[in-house]
Amino acid sequence: MPELLDELLLARNEAGGRFRKLITMYKKVELLIIDEMAINGATRRICLYII
């Protein structure tokens, strides 16, 4: 999970549409299980900022 969040943050701050490509890729996934949120202490505010 930390790697996913890092990748999304980096992509969001880059030019070239990488963030949009990542989001499009994740939209195609039928089921995405993210179970480390509580372990890493990511708050709702942080998660909403990233996405």
C-alpha positions in Angstrom: 0.0 0.0 0.0 2.7 2.6 0.8 4.1 2.0 -2.7 0.7 2.6 -4.3 0.3 5.9 -2.4 3.8 7.0 -3.3 3.2 6.1 -7.0 -0.1 8.1 -7.0 1.4 11.1 -5.4 4.4 11.2 -7.8 2.1 10.7 -10.8 -0.2 13.5 -9.6 2.7 15.9 -9.5 4.1 15.0 -12.9 3.2 16.3 -16.3 2.4 14.0 -19.1 -0.9 12.3 -18.0 0.7 9.6 -15.9 -1.8 10.1 -13.1 -4.8 9.8 -15.5 -3.3 6.6 -16.9 -2.9 5.1 -13.5 -6.5 6.0 -12.4 -7.8 4.6 -15.7 -5.9 1.4 -15.0 -7.3 1.1 -11.5 -10.8 1.8 -12.7 -10.6 -1.4 -14.9 -9.9 -3.6 -11.9 -13.1 -5.3 -10.7 -11.9 -5.7 -7.1 -9.0 -3.8 -5.5 -8.4 -4.8 -1.9 -6.5 -2.2 0.1 -6.0 -3.6 3.6 -3.0 -1.6 4.9 -4.8 1.7 5.4 -5.4 1.1 9.1 -2.0 -0.4 9.7 -0.1 2.6 8.2 -2.4 5.1 9.8 -3.5 6.9 6.6 -6.3 9.2 7.4 -9.3 9.8 5.3 -8.1 13.3 4.5 -4.8 12.0 3.2 -6.5 9.3 1.1 -8.9 11.8 -0.5 -6.0 14.2 -1.2 -4.1 11.5 -3.1 -7.1 10.4 -5.2 
